[in-house]
Structures are given as C-alpha cells and as structure tokens.
Amino acid sequence: MVYVTGDMHGDIDRLFDRQWTKLKAGDTVIVCGDFGFLWNGDKDEKDVIKYLGSRKYTVAFLDGTHDNFDIINRGRKTVWKGGLIHRIDRNLIHLCRGQIYTVEGKKIFTFGGGESVDKDMRVVSGKWWREELATPEEMAQGAKILDENDRCVDYILTHEPPSPVKSAMQLRRGETELITKINGYFDKISRLCSFKHWYFGSLHEDRMITPKHSCVFKNLTPLE
C-alpha cells in the first residue's frame, strides 16, 4: 500500500503512532516535505535515520522549507521506480523535484520546495538553504516530464499547493495571503494536467480543500 502524509518536522513520536506501527513490508509512506529528520546531523538524528533505513517499508520524502539540503545532497543519487532520488539510508529516500515515479502501478509526480516565511531569522542562525527555492531549470524539467507523459498522472504530491488552493485556505483562516512563484507554477500544472488527486503538506491540516486537492498532515492517507 502507498500512503501519503504531511510535515513531520523531526517529530519522533509520530514514528511510533499506531498508524506507523501497523505498516507492513513493502508499504511506502511519502512525506510531503518538511521531513525534518535531516536537520542537525547529530548522533540522535543519525540513529533515527538508521532506524528508518532499516524498516521493511519505504519512507520517501519530498523536501520542504525546513530540511537541511547539505545533508540531503550527500545522499547517493540513483533511480527508484523510474525517477531520480537521493538514497539517504537503504529504505529512506528523498524524492527529487520534477520526477514521475510508478509505485504499485500509480504514476506519481513530485515537486518539493517552497519559500520560508521566516527566512530572515533563519539566515541569521545559519539554518536557511537557498535550495528550498525552485529554480527555473527545475520548473522546466517538471513541465518537460509532464509533457512526455501527455500531462497525465495519477497523483501529484508537492510541499506547497497551487495558488487558488492556498488563497482559499488562508482566507478561511483569516491569514494574510502569501503567494509565491511556486504556487503560481503549481496552479498552471493543476489547470493543464489530468490527475486523480493532488496532495500537499505545507499548511498543516488533514483536510480536503477541493474535490481534487487535499492538505495532509498527521494522518497516513492511502492512495487508492
């Protein structure tokens, strides 16, 4: 079974939640950014990485805005299920931007990244990475691979949502609208591509926003 979930931010308690402990050999959990277990590089963190790498299920994560790209990019770059990845430790992998993976017969397009609202503070503390921002080359690669697949996939998984979806959520919450280039890019993909459902994690809710767009957070949502 393939499951999708949202931002974990290095919360180790979630790994021992009943949903996780019931995972079986061969299952795949895809985290929609802000995985957070690759952050400080200390011994405790390395122990968690080793633990996850040794599971009989696969943990695959997109990058978000609270991930350490120096550590991610040290992972061996290879191919998994038809798309490029960084293999962090055995069954723990990072899914690269603008790739399509075929997992249990499901075609899944992924694109991580975003833009930190707390960028200035994190720059000062040395905990901000420019790589969180999608480059024009990465966006072009994503568009190219979608074109090569006739702009048709089963699922789209990202950290950030398309701009209309993000605007609707911020309006409902009474928050200031914060739309960036990547939200606009995803809006174009949402309008031009055929897909069953789009899942994203950055806004920390478990909620269907439109019939085709859902925010994920703590639940493990099966891709059925």
Phi, psi and chi 1 to 4 in degrees:
 res  aa     phi    psi   chi1   chi2   chi3   chi4
   1 MET       -  144.7 -178.2   71.1   75.2      -
   2 VAL  -107.7  129.0 -176.6      -      -      -
   3 TYR  -121.1  153.2  -60.6   89.8      -      -
   4 VAL  -125.2  142.4   60.7      -      -      -
   5 THR  -143.6  176.2 -168.0      -      -      -
   6 GLY  -107.0 -162.6      -      -      -      -
   7 ASP   -54.1  128.6  -59.4   13.1      -      -
   8 MET  -104.2  -28.0  -61.2 -172.3   73.2      -
   9 HIS    49.6   37.5  -69.7  -77.6      -      -
  10 GLY    68.7   22.2      -      -      -      -
  11 ASP   -80.1   98.4 -178.5    0.0      -      -
  12 ILE   -65.6  -26.7 -164.9  167.8      -      -
  13 ASP   -60.2  -30.7  -70.7  -19.6      -      -
  14 ARG   -66.0  -27.9  -76.9  179.6   59.9  179.5
  15 LEU   -68.7  -17.3  -60.0  177.7      -      -
  16 PHE  -113.3   12.7  -59.1   99.0      -      -
  17 ASP   -66.4  153.4  178.8   86.5      -      -
  18 ARG   -58.2  -33.3 -161.3  168.3   91.7  177.7
  19 GLN   -61.2  -39.5  -66.0 -179.9   90.9      -
  20 TRP   -75.8  -40.2  -76.7   78.6      -      -
  21 THR   -69.5  -15.2   57.9      -      -      -
  22 LYS   -90.6   -1.8  -69.3  173.9   69.5  174.5
  23 LEU   -64.3  144.7  -68.3  169.2      -      -
  24 LYS  -110.9  165.8  -59.6 -176.6  -65.1  -64.7
  25 ALA   -56.8  133.1      -      -      -      -
  26 GLY    92.4  -13.3      -      -      -      -
  27 ASP   -68.6  158.1  -73.9  -16.8      -      -
  28 THR  -131.0  128.7  -58.9      -      -      -
  29 VAL  -111.0  124.9  177.6      -      -      -
  30 ILE  -109.5  123.0  -57.5  177.7      -      -
  31 VAL   -99.9  125.2 -176.5      -      -      -
  32 CYS   -84.4   56.1  -70.9      -      -      -
  33 GLY    92.7  166.9      -      -      -      -
  34 ASP    49.2   48.7  -76.9   -2.5      -      -
  35 PHE   -60.1  -48.2 -176.3   53.8      -      -
  36 GLY    81.9   -6.9      -      -      -      -
  37 PHE   -87.6   -2.6  -70.8  105.8      -      -
  38 LEU  -116.7   89.1  -78.3   73.4      -      -
  39 TRP  -139.5  -62.7 -173.9 -112.5      -      -
  40 ASN   -96.2  -25.4  -65.7  -46.1      -      -
  41 GLY    74.2   18.1      -      -      -      -
  42 ASP   -84.0  178.5   59.6   19.2      -      -
  43 LYS   -63.1  -43.7 -178.6 -176.3 -178.0  -58.0
  44 ASP   -59.5  -41.3  -71.4  -16.1      -      -
  45 GLU   -66.2  -41.4 -171.9  170.9  -84.6      -
  46 LYS   -63.3  -34.5  -70.6  176.0 -179.0  176.7
  47 ASP   -65.1  -39.9  -72.6  -16.2      -      -
  48 VAL   -66.2  -42.0  174.2      -      -      -
  49 ILE   -61.1  -43.4  -70.0  169.2      -      -
  50 LYS   -63.7  -40.1 -174.9  178.6  -66.2 -174.1
  51 TYR   -61.5  -48.4  167.4   81.2      -      -
  52 LEU   -65.7  -38.4  -71.4  171.0      -      -
  53 GLY   -64.1  -24.0      -      -      -      -
  54 SER   -91.5   -1.7   69.1      -      -      -
  55 ARG   -68.5  157.4  -62.9  -57.0   88.2 -166.8
  56 LYS   -80.5  -14.1  -67.4 -178.0  179.2  179.8
  57 TYR   -99.5  166.5   53.2   84.4      -      -
  58 THR  -104.0  133.8  -63.3      -      -      -
  59 VAL  -108.7  118.0  176.8      -      -      -
  60 ALA  -120.7  126.7      -      -      -      -
  61 PHE  -124.9  144.3   66.7   94.2      -      -
  62 LEU   -84.3  153.1  -75.6   63.2      -      -
  63 ASP   -79.0  152.2   52.0  -88.8      -      -
  64 GLY  -125.2 -134.1      -      -      -      -
  65 THR  -113.1    0.6   57.9      -      -      -
  66 HIS  -129.1   54.5  -70.4   83.9      -      -
  67 ASP  -133.1  148.2  -68.1  -57.4      -      -
  68 ASN   -90.4  104.4 -175.4  -34.1      -      -
  69 PHE   -70.8  -24.1  -73.8   87.8      -      -
  70 ASP   -61.4  -42.7  -67.3  -22.7      -      -
  71 ILE   -72.3  -44.8  -61.5  175.8      -      -
  72 ILE   -55.7  -46.5  -70.6  173.4      -      -
  73 ASN   -72.6   -9.6  -68.8  -27.8      -      -
  74 ARG   -80.1  -14.2  -72.8 -158.2  -67.7  -94.5
  75 GLY   -65.0  146.7      -      -      -      -
  76 ARG   -67.9  127.4  179.3  169.8   61.1   90.1
  77 LYS   -84.0  125.2 -156.2  159.3 -168.5  177.7
  78 THR  -151.6 -171.4 -175.5      -      -      -
  79 VAL  -113.6  136.8  174.0      -      -      -
  80 TRP  -139.3  123.9  177.0   80.8      -      -
  81 LYS    54.8   31.6  -52.7  -67.4 -173.7 -177.1
  82 GLY    94.5   -2.1      -      -      -      -
  83 GLY  -133.1  162.9      -      -      -      -
  84 LEU   -74.7  142.0  -67.8  174.0      -      -
  85 ILE  -140.2  165.7   64.3  164.8      -      -
  86 HIS  -104.8  120.3  -70.9  101.5      -      -
  87 ARG   -85.8  110.6 -169.1  171.3  -62.4  -79.6
  88 ILE   -79.2  -47.8  -53.0  -57.8      -      -
  89 ASP  -165.7  102.7 -171.8  -39.0      -      -
  90 ARG    48.8 -103.1  -66.5  163.9  -69.8  171.8
  91 ASN   -90.9   18.3  -76.3  -21.8      -      -
  92 LEU  -113.9  117.2  174.5   61.8      -      -
  93 ILE  -135.3  154.2   61.3  176.4      -      -
  94 HIS  -105.9  127.1  165.4 -112.8      -      -
  95 LEU   -88.6  124.0  -56.1  179.3      -      -
  96 CYS   -76.8  164.4  -64.1      -      -      -
  97 ARG   -76.6  144.6  -63.4  174.8 -173.0  171.8
  98 GLY    68.6   35.3      -      -      -      -
  99 GLN  -118.4  157.6  -58.3  -67.9  -56.7      -
 100 ILE  -120.6  126.3  -69.3  177.9      -      -
 101 TYR  -114.4  139.2  -53.8   91.4      -      -
 102 THR  -105.4  106.0  -57.4      -      -      -
 103 VAL  -118.9  117.2 -171.7      -      -      -
 104 GLU    52.3   41.7  -63.6 -172.7   12.5      -
 105 GLY    79.4    1.9      -      -      -      -
 106 LYS  -101.2  127.3  -57.0  170.4  178.7   65.6
 107 LYS   -87.0  118.0  -68.7  176.6   70.1  173.1
 108 ILE  -121.8  118.6  -58.0  170.8      -      -
 109 PHE   -93.7  132.5  174.5   77.9      -      -
 110 THR  -124.4  147.6   64.6      -      -      -
 111 PHE  -158.2  104.7 -155.8  106.6      -      -
 112 GLY   -84.3 -169.0      -      -      -      -
 113 GLY    94.1  169.4      -      -      -      -
 114 GLY   178.7 -153.5      -      -      -      -
 115 GLU  -145.5  116.2 -172.8  169.2  -17.8      -
 116 SER   -66.8  131.7  -61.2      -      -      -
 117 VAL   -74.8  -21.9  -64.3      -      -      -
 118 ASP  -103.0   28.5   57.1  -10.3      -      -
 119 LYS   -54.3  -46.9  172.0 -175.8  170.2 -177.9
 120 ASP   -59.5  -44.7  -68.3  -18.6      -      -
 121 MET   -65.5  -38.2  -69.0 -174.6  -64.1      -
 122 ARG   -74.9  -29.3  -71.0  174.6   53.2 -156.4
 123 VAL   -61.2  -43.9  166.4      -      -      -
 124 VAL   -62.1  -39.0  172.1      -      -      -
 125 SER   -85.2   -2.9   65.7      -      -      -
 126 GLY    76.0   22.8      -      -      -      -
 127 LYS  -119.5   36.4  -73.1  -64.8 -177.4 -179.1
 128 TRP  -128.6  137.1 -179.3   79.7      -      -
 129 TRP  -121.6  127.3  -72.9  -95.3      -      -
 130 ARG   -57.4  -27.5 -176.2  174.1  -62.1  -81.9
 131 GLU   -63.6  -13.1  -69.1   94.6  -31.8      -
 132 GLU   -64.3  -25.7   73.9  173.6   36.3      -
 133 LEU   -82.5  126.2  -57.0  170.1      -      -
 134 ALA   -67.2  136.5      -      -      -      -
 135 THR   -90.0  160.2   65.4      -      -      -
 136 PRO   -57.0  -35.1  -26.1   35.1      -      -
 137 GLU   -65.9  -40.3  -67.9   77.2   15.6      -
 138 GLU   -67.0  -40.8  -71.4  170.2  -24.6      -
 139 MET   -64.3  -40.7  -67.8 -177.8 -179.2      -
 140 ALA   -64.4  -39.5      -      -      -      -
 141 GLN   -62.9  -42.4  163.1   63.2   22.1      -
 142 GLY   -61.6  -44.1      -      -      -      -
 143 ALA   -64.2  -38.5      -      -      -      -
 144 LYS   -64.5  -46.9  178.9  174.7 -179.8  -71.2
 145 ILE   -68.9  -32.0 -162.4  165.7      -      -
 146 LEU   -67.0  -41.4  -74.5  168.5      -      -
 147 ASP   -59.9  -40.9  -76.4  -17.8      -      -
 148 GLU   -65.3  -20.8  -70.0  170.9   -8.3      -
 149 ASN  -106.2   25.8  -74.3  -92.4      -      -
 150 ASP    58.3   27.9  -60.8  -40.2      -      -
 151 ARG    52.6   38.6  -60.5 -179.4 -176.2  175.6
 152 CYS  -135.9  117.6 -178.5      -      -      -
 153 VAL  -137.1  171.8  -66.9      -      -      -
 154 ASP   -83.5  -46.9  -68.2  -53.6      -      -
 155 TYR  -136.6  148.7  -62.2   99.0      -      -
 156 ILE  -119.1  126.2  -63.5  178.7      -      -
 157 LEU  -121.6  125.2  -53.8 -176.0      -      -
 158 THR  -140.2  170.1   59.0      -      -      -
 159 HIS   -84.5  -50.1 -179.8   58.0      -      -
 160 GLU   -93.2  155.4  -77.4  -78.2  -32.6      -
 161 PRO   -94.9  170.2   34.1  -34.3      -      -
 162 PRO   -61.4  154.0  -20.8   32.6      -      -
 163 SER   -58.3  -42.9   49.0      -      -      -
 164 PRO   -63.7  -34.4  -20.3   32.8      -      -
 165 VAL   -68.8  -44.1  177.7      -      -      -
 166 LYS   -64.4  -42.6 -172.2  171.6 -174.8  178.3
 167 SER   -60.1  -42.7  -66.4      -      -      -
 168 ALA   -62.8  -41.3      -      -      -      -
 169 MET   -68.4  -42.1  -68.2 -173.2   71.6      -
 170 GLN   -66.8  -37.3  -69.8  172.3  -28.8      -
 171 LEU   -63.8  -44.8  179.1   63.2      -      -
 172 ARG   -61.8  -35.2  176.4  175.2   56.3   80.3
 173 ARG   -82.8   -9.7  -66.0  174.0  172.3 -173.3
 174 GLY    74.3   26.7      -      -      -      -
 175 GLU   -96.9  158.7  -62.6  174.7  -11.9      -
 176 THR   -66.1  134.5  -57.9      -      -      -
 177 GLU   -70.0  123.7 -173.3  176.2   50.2      -
 178 LEU  -126.9   95.5  -65.3  171.1      -      -
 179 ILE  -111.5  133.7  -58.2  -60.5      -      -
 180 THR  -119.2  178.5   65.3      -      -      -
 181 LYS   -58.9  -37.6  -72.5 -178.4 -179.6  179.2
 182 ILE   -68.3  -31.8 -160.7  166.6      -      -
 183 ASN   -65.1  -40.5  -57.8  120.3      -      -
 184 GLY   -65.1  -39.6      -      -      -      -
 185 TYR   -60.8  -44.0  172.3   66.8      -      -
 186 PHE   -69.1  -31.0  -69.3  153.9      -      -
 187 ASP   -61.8  -42.4  178.4   35.4      -      -
 188 LYS   -64.4  -43.2 -172.6  172.3 -177.5  179.9
 189 ILE   -61.9  -42.3  -71.6  175.6      -      -
 190 SER   -61.2  -35.4 -173.9      -      -      -
 191 ARG   -81.2  -28.8  -71.4 -174.0  -76.2  107.2
 192 LEU   -98.3  -16.4  -64.8  178.6      -      -
 193 CYS  -106.4  153.7  -67.7      -      -      -
 194 SER   -99.0  127.9  171.8      -      -      -
 195 PHE  -156.1  156.7   57.7   93.1      -      -
 196 LYS   -77.5  -46.5  -67.8  178.7 -178.7  177.1
 197 HIS  -158.9  151.9 -149.4   82.0      -      -
 198 TRP  -119.1  128.0 -174.5  -45.6      -      -
 199 TYR  -119.1  138.9  -65.3   93.1      -      -
 200 PHE  -142.4  162.5   61.4   94.1      -      -
 201 GLY  -123.4  -11.2      -      -      -      -
 202 SER   -65.2  -21.7   64.9      -      -      -
 203 LEU  -100.8    9.2  -66.1  175.7      -      -
 204 HIS    57.4   51.7  -65.2 -174.7      -      -
 205 GLU  -140.6  154.5  -69.2 -172.3   37.8      -
 206 ASP  -105.4   93.7  -76.7  -60.5      -      -
 207 ARG  -158.7  136.7 -179.8 -171.1  -66.5  -92.8
 208 MET   -79.6  125.7 -178.9 -179.8  -71.8      -
 209 ILE   -95.5  -44.0  -50.9  -55.9      -      -
 210 THR  -131.3  171.7   79.8      -      -      -
 211 PRO   -58.8  -17.0  -28.0   36.7      -      -
 212 LYS  -123.0    4.7  -63.8 -167.1   73.2  171.6
 213 HIS  -133.9  126.8  -60.3   84.1      -      -
 214 SER  -130.0  139.9  -71.1      -      -      -
 215 CYS   -90.2  135.3 -173.7      -      -      -
 216 VAL  -119.1  150.7  -71.2      -      -      -
 217 PHE  -142.3  -87.9 -172.5   26.0      -      -
 218 LYS   -96.0  -24.8  -67.8 -171.4  174.9 -178.4
 219 ASN   -72.0  151.5  -67.9  -20.8      -      -
 220 LEU   -95.0  108.9  -66.4 -172.8      -      -
 221 THR   -97.9  120.4  -58.9      -      -      -
 222 PRO   -73.3  141.0   24.2  -30.7      -      -
 223 LEU   -92.0   99.8  -63.3 -173.2      -      -
 224 GLU  -114.8      -  -64.4  179.2  -37.1      -
